[in-house]
Amino acid sequence: MSTGEVLSLTYDQLAVLRAGVPDASFGQYLELDGPLDEDRFCRVLQQTLAECTGLHCTFVLDGPEPGQVTGAPATGPDVLDAAASDDPGRLVTMWIDHELNRPMDPATGPLYVHVLFRLPHGRYGWFQRYHRLVNDEPGMTAIVHRTAEAYESGESVPTPPPDSRPFVSPSVPLTSDARYRESDSWADDRRYWEHLLAGAPRHETPPGPGSEEEDLGPFTVPADGALVRLARRSGGGTAAVLLAALAVYWHSRTAVDDVVVGHRSHGSTTPVRLSLTPQLTFDALTRHVGLQLRRSRRHRFLASADGPVDSWPVAGGMREPLGVERIGAGAVTVVKRWDSDGNGVFVDVDDRDGSWTVDVHGPGDAQRLSRILETAVGAPDRPLARVGVLGVVERGLLVPVRGRAGVGVRLLPEILAGGVGLGGGGVAVSCGGVELSYGELDEWSNRWARVLIGRGVGPGVVVGVGVSRSVELVVAVWAVVKSGAAFVPVDPGLPEVRVRELLVDSGAVVGLSVSGVVLPSVVEWLRVDDPGVVVGVSGVGVSDGDRVRGWWWGMRRM
């Protein structure tokens, strides 16, 4: 039972609680191949765990203010003999599976586990598991380093631990956290992430493959010259290539163009937000990722303080090397790692020996991701619209499918006119308790089409439509198409810089919006819900003779 001092929680610990992940633990299993002094190893590991005072905390989560209680007794490691079993590998696997399914209770602890398995032929397995309230991946690696150093030097008495997590007192990160919150960096970092994620869509993770036979499991990608050159050009290294592939993968599953993926690095996950277009090349996409990674490294990630921690349905990262190759005379091998993934898809990449070993955790489709990586890396200048994502089975099902016979070509204004011709009294659009009949929609949009034509809008011209879902949105769209122009939809919830880019890139000359919406003044914005603009404007149908003919119209007739 804990008898120590009660401390408050750091910002990162509060973020772990807000995430609401049922199992906020992580771990790894190492194999030690070679002669090992078991007693000496257990002694130095005990010493290392005792030095990690932050591991020996329990947590008070009831009441108005959560807190952590220091001073719980150190435990472990346990030693389990699997060498005498008929199937040592199966015994170890079953034990680890059972342990990973055991909830760690922050109120009672302990919030870490270390087990040394005796294996045949003098080998050992070393399993370790931690709750994220008391440690992270860099801290886990530091414990392995410290244990290896102590084993090598034959230390028998504690020495001053390194001044880094997880060896510092729990009060040290609290002091550092308080200073950070009072600094200008805190506000600057919060502004950066709020701006990056403003209006970001949230979508449920789609299901994975239909059956286990369809899933590829871990797969290998050659880290050849093409991948190396692509990573170098990106400015973000191999992580930029992986995250770009994950963005394409996510788009292929959801058809969402505004994609947010998680970047896993140094024990934490930060967001990367990307806009995908059909003509964007994979090479250009990796450069976008690289640029954002470089910018984001200057800002500590701060999740929203007003609700659950931000999470992303697909995330990935390059597996960071253990950095310990031997303990004594025995070689150390990382066999497997586990992470608290929540309900999303997490992709873990081990980059070594001239190839990528890719692990897909969660409800992910490893075959689809494998095809995307192979196609995109092999032809990085190919537009994303031509990156192959379908497998043989999917293609065999979809390619033979044919639609019904065509019914001819009709322009959008003609489609609306067809509804008006049926009487015009039927409900054409309904939203938020407001209804418009076909006749009312036709007349209202005709007036606005004439307003646009009066401002020089016509074929070959682009109009921005910055209206949220409403009857005014439908009026605005029909008005633009009746004028003969094209429209570019603008989400009023996007950050200002993204709206500016949309308008400038599209070449819009005017915009339609509604009262109360503030959009960048790149173009003049007309308010569709302002009746004063259309006073005296005819609501009669717009004909070809009414439309403005731009320069390209004359070119067509030459």
RALINKA-V393929 format. One record per residue. N is the residue number from 1. RES is the residue in one letter. D_FIRST is the distance of its C-alpha to the first C-alpha in Angstrom with 1 decimal. Layout:
n=N res=RES d_first=D_FIRST
n=N res=RES d_first=D_FIRST
This chain:
n=1 res=M d_first=0.0
n=2 res=S d_first=3.8
n=3 res=T d_first=6.5
n=4 res=G d_first=9.4
n=5 res=E d_first=12.5
n=6 res=V d_first=13.2
n=7 res=L d_first=16.1
n=8 res=S d_first=18.5
n=9 res=L d_first=19.4
n=10 res=T d_first=22.3
n=11 res=Y d_first=25.4
n=12 res=D d_first=24.7
n=13 res=Q d_first=21.2
n=14 res=L d_first=22.8
n=15 res=A d_first=25.6
n=16 res=V d_first=23.2
n=17 res=L d_first=22.1
n=18 res=R d_first=25.7
n=19 res=A d_first=26.9
n=20 res=G d_first=25.5
n=21 res=V d_first=25.5
n=22 res=P d_first=23.8
n=23 res=D d_first=22.6
n=24 res=A d_first=22.0
n=25 res=S d_first=21.4
n=26 res=F d_first=23.8
n=27 res=G d_first=24.4
n=28 res=Q d_first=27.1
n=29 res=Y d_first=28.5
n=30 res=L d_first=30.5
n=31 res=E d_first=32.9
n=32 res=L d_first=33.5
n=33 res=D d_first=37.1
n=34 res=G d_first=38.2
n=35 res=P d_first=37.3
n=36 res=L d_first=33.6
n=37 res=D d_first=32.1
n=38 res=E d_first=29.1
n=39 res=D d_first=27.4
n=40 res=R d_first=28.2
n=41 res=F d_first=27.0
n=42 res=C d_first=23.5
n=43 res=R d_first=23.3
n=44 res=V d_first=24.3
n=45 res=L d_first=22.1
n=46 res=Q d_first=19.0
n=47 res=Q d_first=20.3
n=48 res=T d_first=20.9
n=49 res=L d_first=17.5
n=50 res=A d_first=16.0
n=51 res=E d_first=18.6
n=52 res=C d_first=17.5
n=53 res=T d_first=14.9
n=54 res=G d_first=15.3
n=55 res=L d_first=13.9
n=56 res=H d_first=10.4
n=57 res=C d_first=10.0
n=58 res=T d_first=8.8
n=59 res=F d_first=11.5
n=60 res=V d_first=12.7
n=61 res=L d_first=16.0
n=62 res=D d_first=17.2
n=63 res=G d_first=19.6
n=64 res=P d_first=22.3
n=65 res=E d_first=20.5
n=66 res=P d_first=17.8
n=67 res=G d_first=15.4
n=68 res=Q d_first=12.9
n=69 res=V d_first=9.9
n=70 res=T d_first=10.1
n=71 res=G d_first=8.5
n=72 res=A d_first=6.0
n=73 res=P d_first=7.6
n=74 res=A d_first=11.0
n=75 res=T d_first=12.3
n=76 res=G d_first=15.9
n=77 res=P d_first=18.7
n=78 res=D d_first=19.7
n=79 res=V d_first=23.4
n=80 res=L d_first=25.4
n=81 res=D d_first=29.1
n=82 res=A d_first=31.4
n=83 res=A d_first=34.5
n=84 res=A d_first=35.6
n=85 res=S d_first=35.5
n=86 res=D d_first=38.8
n=87 res=D d_first=37.6
n=88 res=P d_first=34.8
n=89 res=G d_first=35.0
n=90 res=R d_first=34.6
n=91 res=L d_first=31.6
n=92 res=V d_first=29.8
n=93 res=T d_first=30.8
n=94 res=M d_first=29.6
n=95 res=W d_first=26.2
n=96 res=I d_first=25.8
n=97 res=D d_first=27.2
n=98 res=H d_first=24.7
n=99 res=E d_first=21.7
n=100 res=L d_first=23.3
n=101 res=N d_first=23.6
n=102 res=R d_first=20.0
n=103 res=P d_first=18.3
n=104 res=M d_first=15.4
n=105 res=D d_first=13.1
n=106 res=P d_first=12.3
n=107 res=A d_first=10.0
n=108 res=T d_first=7.5
n=109 res=G d_first=8.9
n=110 res=P d_first=9.9
n=111 res=L d_first=13.0
n=112 res=Y d_first=15.3
n=113 res=V d_first=17.0
n=114 res=H d_first=19.5
n=115 res=V d_first=21.8
n=116 res=L d_first=25.0
n=117 res=F d_first=27.7
n=118 res=R d_first=30.5
n=119 res=L d_first=33.8
n=120 res=P d_first=37.4
n=121 res=H d_first=39.7
n=122 res=G d_first=37.0
n=123 res=R d_first=35.4
n=124 res=Y d_first=31.7
n=125 res=G d_first=29.8
n=126 res=W d_first=26.7
n=127 res=F d_first=24.7
n=128 res=Q d_first=22.1
n=129 res=R d_first=20.5
n=130 res=Y d_first=18.7
n=131 res=H d_first=17.9
n=132 res=R d_first=20.3
n=133 res=L d_first=17.7
n=134 res=V d_first=16.7
n=135 res=N d_first=20.0
n=136 res=D d_first=23.6
n=137 res=E d_first=26.5
n=138 res=P d_first=27.7
n=139 res=G d_first=24.2
n=140 res=M d_first=24.2
n=141 res=T d_first=27.6
n=142 res=A d_first=26.6
n=143 res=I d_first=24.0
n=144 res=V d_first=26.8
n=145 res=H d_first=29.2
n=146 res=R d_first=27.0
n=147 res=T d_first=26.3
n=148 res=A d_first=30.1
n=149 res=E d_first=31.1
n=150 res=A d_first=28.8
n=151 res=Y d_first=30.2
n=152 res=E d_first=33.7
n=153 res=S d_first=33.5
n=154 res=G d_first=31.8
n=155 res=E d_first=29.3
n=156 res=S d_first=27.5
n=157 res=V d_first=25.8
n=158 res=P d_first=24.0
n=159 res=T d_first=26.5
n=160 res=P d_first=26.2
n=161 res=P d_first=25.0
n=162 res=P d_first=27.3
n=163 res=D d_first=27.2
n=164 res=S d_first=26.3
n=165 res=R d_first=23.6
n=166 res=P d_first=21.2
n=167 res=F d_first=21.3
n=168 res=V d_first=21.3
n=169 res=S d_first=18.7
n=170 res=P d_first=17.6
n=171 res=S d_first=19.8
n=172 res=V d_first=22.8
n=173 res=P d_first=23.4
n=174 res=L d_first=22.8
n=175 res=T d_first=25.6
n=176 res=S d_first=27.7
n=177 res=D d_first=27.3
n=178 res=A d_first=28.3
n=179 res=R d_first=31.4
n=180 res=Y d_first=32.3
n=181 res=R d_first=32.3
n=182 res=E d_first=34.6
n=183 res=S d_first=37.0
n=184 res=D d_first=40.1
n=185 res=S d_first=38.6
n=186 res=W d_first=36.2
n=187 res=A d_first=39.1
n=188 res=D d_first=41.3
n=189 res=D d_first=38.8
n=190 res=R d_first=38.2
n=191 res=R d_first=42.0
n=192 res=Y d_first=42.5
n=193 res=W d_first=40.2
n=194 res=E d_first=41.3
n=195 res=H d_first=44.9
n=196 res=L d_first=44.4
n=197 res=L d_first=42.7
n=198 res=A d_first=44.8
n=199 res=G d_first=46.2
n=200 res=A d_first=44.6
n=201 res=P d_first=44.9
n=202 res=R d_first=42.0
n=203 res=H d_first=42.7
n=204 res=E d_first=40.9
n=205 res=T d_first=40.6
n=206 res=P d_first=43.6
n=207 res=P d_first=43.1
n=208 res=G d_first=43.5
n=209 res=P d_first=46.2
n=210 res=G d_first=47.6
n=211 res=S d_first=46.6
n=212 res=E d_first=44.6
n=213 res=E d_first=48.0
n=214 res=E d_first=48.8
n=215 res=D d_first=45.6
n=216 res=L d_first=46.2
n=217 res=G d_first=42.6
n=218 res=P d_first=42.3
n=219 res=F d_first=45.7
n=220 res=T d_first=47.4
n=221 res=V d_first=49.4
n=222 res=P d_first=51.7
n=223 res=A d_first=50.8
n=224 res=D d_first=54.5
n=225 res=G d_first=56.7
n=226 res=A d_first=56.8
n=227 res=L d_first=53.1
n=228 res=V d_first=52.8
n=229 res=R d_first=55.6
n=230 res=L d_first=54.2
n=231 res=A d_first=50.8
n=232 res=R d_first=52.6
n=233 res=R d_first=54.8
n=234 res=S d_first=52.0
n=235 res=G d_first=50.5
n=236 res=G d_first=47.0
n=237 res=G d_first=47.0
n=238 res=T d_first=46.1
n=239 res=A d_first=43.4
n=240 res=A d_first=46.3
n=241 res=V d_first=48.1
n=242 res=L d_first=45.1
n=243 res=L d_first=44.3
n=244 res=A d_first=48.0
n=245 res=A d_first=48.1
n=246 res=L d_first=45.1
n=247 res=A d_first=46.9
n=248 res=V d_first=50.0
n=249 res=Y d_first=47.9
n=250 res=W d_first=46.3
n=251 res=H d_first=49.7
n=252 res=S d_first=51.2
n=253 res=R d_first=48.7
n=254 res=T d_first=48.9
n=255 res=A d_first=52.2
n=256 res=V d_first=50.3
n=257 res=D d_first=51.9
n=258 res=D d_first=49.3
n=259 res=V d_first=46.5
n=260 res=V d_first=43.0
n=261 res=V d_first=41.1
n=262 res=G d_first=37.8
n=263 res=H d_first=37.9
n=264 res=R d_first=34.9
n=265 res=S d_first=34.7
n=266 res=H d_first=32.1
n=267 res=G d_first=29.2
n=268 res=S d_first=30.4
n=269 res=T d_first=33.0
n=270 res=T d_first=35.8
n=271 res=P d_first=38.8
n=272 res=V d_first=42.4
n=273 res=R d_first=45.0
n=274 res=L d_first=48.5
n=275 res=S d_first=51.7
n=276 res=L d_first=53.5
n=277 res=T d_first=57.2
n=278 res=P d_first=59.5
n=279 res=Q d_first=61.5
n=280 res=L d_first=58.6
n=281 res=T d_first=58.4
n=282 res=F d_first=55.3
n=283 res=D d_first=56.2
n=284 res=A d_first=56.3
n=285 res=L d_first=53.0
n=286 res=T d_first=51.2
n=287 res=R d_first=52.7
n=288 res=H d_first=51.3
n=289 res=V d_first=47.8
n=290 res=G d_first=48.2
n=291 res=L d_first=49.3
n=292 res=Q d_first=46.4
n=293 res=L d_first=43.9
n=294 res=R d_first=45.4
n=295 res=R d_first=45.2
n=296 res=S d_first=41.7
n=297 res=R d_first=40.4
n=298 res=R d_first=41.3
n=299 res=H d_first=38.9
n=300 res=R d_first=35.1
n=301 res=F d_first=34.4
n=302 res=L d_first=33.2
n=303 res=A d_first=32.5
n=304 res=S d_first=33.7
n=305 res=A d_first=31.5
n=306 res=D d_first=33.0
n=307 res=G d_first=31.8
n=308 res=P d_first=30.2
n=309 res=V d_first=30.3
n=310 res=D d_first=33.7
n=311 res=S d_first=33.9
n=312 res=W d_first=36.9
n=313 res=P d_first=38.1
n=314 res=V d_first=39.2
n=315 res=A d_first=37.7
n=316 res=G d_first=38.2
n=317 res=G d_first=37.9
n=318 res=M d_first=38.9
n=319 res=R d_first=36.4
n=320 res=E d_first=35.5
n=321 res=P d_first=36.1
n=322 res=L d_first=33.3
n=323 res=G d_first=35.2
n=324 res=V d_first=34.3
n=325 res=E d_first=37.1
n=326 res=R d_first=36.2
n=327 res=I d_first=33.5
n=328 res=G d_first=35.6
n=329 res=A d_first=38.6
n=330 res=G d_first=37.1
n=331 res=A d_first=37.7
n=332 res=V d_first=34.9
n=333 res=T d_first=35.6
n=334 res=V d_first=33.7
n=335 res=V d_first=34.1
n=336 res=K d_first=32.4
n=337 res=R d_first=30.1
n=338 res=W d_first=28.4
n=339 res=D d_first=27.9
n=340 res=S d_first=26.7
n=341 res=D d_first=30.2
n=342 res=G d_first=29.9
n=343 res=N d_first=33.3
n=344 res=G d_first=35.5
n=345 res=V d_first=37.4
n=346 res=F d_first=36.1
n=347 res=V d_first=38.4
n=348 res=D d_first=37.3
n=349 res=V d_first=40.1
n=350 res=D d_first=40.2
n=351 res=D d_first=43.2
n=352 res=R d_first=44.4
n=353 res=D d_first=47.3
n=354 res=G d_first=49.7
n=355 res=S d_first=48.2
n=356 res=W d_first=45.5
n=357 res=T d_first=43.2
n=358 res=V d_first=42.2
n=359 res=D d_first=39.3
n=360 res=V d_first=39.3
n=361 res=H d_first=36.0
n=362 res=G d_first=36.0
n=363 res=P d_first=39.1
n=364 res=G d_first=41.5
n=365 res=D d_first=45.0
n=366 res=A d_first=45.0
n=367 res=Q d_first=48.7
n=368 res=R d_first=49.6
n=369 res=L d_first=47.6
n=370 res=S d_first=49.3
n=371 res=R d_first=52.7
n=372 res=I d_first=52.0
n=373 res=L d_first=51.0
n=374 res=E d_first=54.0
n=375 res=T d_first=56.5
n=376 res=A d_first=55.3
n=377 res=V d_first=54.8
n=378 res=G d_first=58.1
n=379 res=A d_first=60.0
n=380 res=P d_first=58.1
n=381 res=D d_first=61.2
n=382 res=R d_first=61.5
n=383 res=P d_first=60.7
n=384 res=L d_first=57.5
n=385 res=A d_first=59.7
n=386 res=R d_first=60.9
n=387 res=V d_first=57.6
n=388 res=G d_first=57.5
n=389 res=V d_first=54.5
n=390 res=L d_first=56.0
n=391 res=G d_first=55.9
n=392 res=V d_first=58.8
n=393 res=V d_first=57.8
n=394 res=E d_first=57.2
n=395 res=R d_first=60.5
n=396 res=G d_first=62.3
n=397 res=L d_first=61.3
n=398 res=L d_first=62.0
n=399 res=V d_first=65.1
n=400 res=P d_first=67.5
n=401 res=V d_first=66.5
n=402 res=R d_first=69.4
n=403 res=G d_first=69.6
n=404 res=R d_first=72.5
n=405 res=A d_first=75.8
n=406 res=G d_first=76.0
n=407 res=V d_first=77.3
n=408 res=G d_first=78.8
n=409 res=V d_first=77.6
n=410 res=R d_first=77.0
n=411 res=L d_first=75.9
n=412 res=L d_first=73.1
n=413 res=P d_first=75.5
n=414 res=E d_first=77.6
n=415 res=I d_first=74.6
n=416 res=L d_first=74.1
n=417 res=A d_first=77.8
n=418 res=G d_first=77.7
n=419 res=G d_first=75.4
n=420 res=V d_first=77.6
n=421 res=G d_first=80.7
n=422 res=L d_first=79.3
n=423 res=G d_first=79.7
n=424 res=G d_first=77.0
n=425 res=G d_first=75.6
n=426 res=G d_first=72.7
n=427 res=V d_first=69.2
n=428 res=A d_first=68.6
n=429 res=V d_first=65.2
n=430 res=S d_first=62.6
n=431 res=C d_first=59.4
n=432 res=G d_first=57.4
n=433 res=G d_first=60.0
n=434 res=V d_first=62.9
n=435 res=E d_first=65.6
n=436 res=L d_first=68.6
n=437 res=S d_first=71.5
n=438 res=Y d_first=73.2
n=439 res=G d_first=76.0
n=440 res=E d_first=73.8
n=441 res=L d_first=71.8
n=442 res=D d_first=75.0
n=443 res=E d_first=76.6
n=444 res=W d_first=73.6
n=445 res=S d_first=73.0
n=446 res=N d_first=76.7
n=447 res=R d_first=76.8
n=448 res=W d_first=73.9
n=449 res=A d_first=75.5
n=450 res=R d_first=78.6
n=451 res=V d_first=76.6
n=452 res=L d_first=75.2
n=453 res=I d_first=78.6
n=454 res=G d_first=80.0
n=455 res=R d_first=77.6
n=456 res=G d_first=78.8
n=457 res=V d_first=76.2
n=458 res=G d_first=77.5
n=459 res=P d_first=77.4
n=460 res=G d_first=75.7
n=461 res=V d_first=73.6
n=462 res=V d_first=69.8
n=463 res=V d_first=68.2
n=464 res=G d_first=64.6
n=465 res=V d_first=63.1
n=466 res=G d_first=60.0
n=467 res=V d_first=59.5
n=468 res=S d_first=56.4
n=469 res=R d_first=56.8
n=470 res=S d_first=59.4
n=471 res=V d_first=63.1
n=472 res=E d_first=64.0
n=473 res=L d_first=62.5
n=474 res=V d_first=65.0
n=475 res=V d_first=67.8
n=476 res=A d_first=67.1
n=477 res=V d_first=67.0
n=478 res=W d_first=70.2
n=479 res=A d_first=71.9
n=480 res=V d_first=71.2
n=481 res=V d_first=72.4
n=482 res=K d_first=75.5
n=483 res=S d_first=76.3
n=484 res=G d_first=76.3
n=485 res=A d_first=73.5
n=486 res=A d_first=70.1
n=487 res=F d_first=66.8
n=488 res=V d_first=63.4
n=489 res=P d_first=60.4
n=490 res=V d_first=58.2
n=491 res=D d_first=54.7
n=492 res=P d_first=54.5
n=493 res=G d_first=50.7
n=494 res=L d_first=51.0
n=495 res=P d_first=50.4
n=496 res=E d_first=53.7
n=497 res=V d_first=54.2
n=498 res=R d_first=54.1
n=499 res=V d_first=56.6
n=500 res=R d_first=58.9
n=501 res=E d_first=58.7
n=502 res=L d_first=59.6
n=503 res=L d_first=62.6
n=504 res=V d_first=63.9
n=505 res=D d_first=63.5
n=506 res=S d_first=65.2
n=507 res=G d_first=68.0
n=508 res=A d_first=67.7
n=509 res=V d_first=70.4
n=510 res=V d_first=69.2
n=511 res=G d_first=66.3
n=512 res=L d_first=65.8
n=513 res=S d_first=62.8
n=514 res=V d_first=62.2
n=515 res=S d_first=61.7
n=516 res=G d_first=58.4
n=517 res=V d_first=57.5
n=518 res=V d_first=57.6
n=519 res=L d_first=58.5
n=520 res=P d_first=59.6
n=521 res=S d_first=63.3
n=522 res=V d_first=64.3
n=523 res=V d_first=66.7
n=524 res=E d_first=68.2
n=525 res=W d_first=66.1
n=526 res=L d_first=68.1
n=527 res=R d_first=66.4
n=528 res=V d_first=67.2
n=529 res=D d_first=66.4
n=530 res=D d_first=68.9
n=531 res=P d_first=72.0
n=532 res=G d_first=74.1
n=533 res=V d_first=74.2
n=534 res=V d_first=76.1
n=535 res=V d_first=78.4
n=536 res=G d_first=81.9
n=537 res=V d_first=80.7
n=538 res=S d_first=82.3
n=539 res=G d_first=80.1
n=540 res=V d_first=82.7
n=541 res=G d_first=81.6
n=542 res=V d_first=81.5
n=543 res=S d_first=83.9
n=544 res=D d_first=84.4
n=545 res=G d_first=87.1
n=546 res=D d_first=84.7
n=547 res=R d_first=82.2
n=548 res=V d_first=82.2
n=549 res=R d_first=83.1
n=550 res=G d_first=81.3
n=551 res=W d_first=82.7
n=552 res=W d_first=81.4
n=553 res=W d_first=83.4
n=554 res=G d_first=86.6
n=555 res=M d_first=85.5
n=556 res=R d_first=85.0
n=557 res=R d_first=88.7
n=558 res=M d_first=90.2
